Amino acid sequence: MTILIRDLTFEAIIGILPEERRRPQKVIVDCEIGYHYTPNEKSFIDYAEVAALITSMMQKEKFGLVEEALERLLSHLKATFPPIETIKITICKPDILPHCTVCVTDFRNFL
């Protein structure tokens, strides 16, 4: 099974530039989670909980680097949802540069 969360949009403080540390900016997250489903509660992953966890971590932690945010999100999601076998997360900052959206992606295979 695969859970796809697309365009999860919220504001968070993320970045190392002084203006990025002063006020929240728009962040967009895409997440793709592969997991093995069996008909029991232990293999069920609630996508609403995944989205809420990503949003709350990003807003609470106020990461300096997008790469740091990805590392922490990947490990925390796996710890919270053990059935995860693979996970890919993309964090985008659409307003940081004119005329483009900047994104960083990371992928983990836990198999």
N, C-alpha and C positions, 0 to 999 in steps of 0.2 A: 504494500500500500504506500501511497505517497500523499502527504499533506502539502498543499501549496498555499502560501500566504503571500499575496501580491499587494504592493502599494500600501503597506501599513505606514500611515503617515501621522507624525506627531512632532512636537517641538522638544528639543533637548539641547543642553550645553555640551558640545563636542568639538574638539579642535584645540590647537595650540596657539593660534594667533590671539593677541589681546582682545580684539573685538569678538572673537568666538567664545571667549571665557566670560564676557560681560553679560551677554543675553542669549537666550535660546534661539536656535535656528531650526528651520524645517529639515526634517530627516525622513527619508523613505526607506523602508526595509522590505526586502523580499526574502522569503525563507522557503526552502524545499526540504522536507523531512521524509526519508524512507524508513519504513519500519515493517516488521513482520507482524501481521495481525492473526490472532487466533480468537475464536469466539469466547473470550473471557475478559473480565474487567482489567486484568493486569496488562494486557497488550493494547488497551484503548488509549489513544492520545487525544485529549481535548484541544482542538485548534484554538478555541477561545482562550484557554489557559496559556497556550504558547504565545499568542499575540499579546496578552496582558503581561506576561513575564518579560518579553522583549521590550515592550514600552516602559514598564516600571524600572527595569535595570538601566536602560539607556538614560532615563530621566533622573534617576537617583544617583548613579555613579559619576556622571559628568566627565566622561572619558576625555583624555587629551588626544589620543590617537584613535582613528577608526580601526586600525589593526588591533589595538588593545581591546576595544569593544568587541570585535569579532572573536578574539581568543576567549574572552570571558563568557560571552553568550554561548559559544559552541560547547564549552565544558559545562556550563551551568544547565543548559538544556538537556544534555546527555545525562547529567546527574539527576535531574528532576524527572526525566522521562526515559527510564532504562530501555524500553523497547526500540529506541532510536538505533538504526543501523547506519544510516548516512544522513548527513545534514550539510546543506549549502545555504549560506547567508550572504546577502548583498546589502550593504549600507550605502545609501546615496545622500549626498548633500547638494540638492538642486540649486541652491541660491548662492553658493560660495564663490563661483566664478561666472562671469557674464558669458552668455551664449553657449553654455554647456552644463550638463549635470555630471558631477564627479562621484564615482562609486568605487568601492573596494569589496571584493568577494573572497570568501574562504570556504573550503570544503573539507569535510572529515568523513572518513570511512571507518566505522567502528567494528567492522566484521573481522 
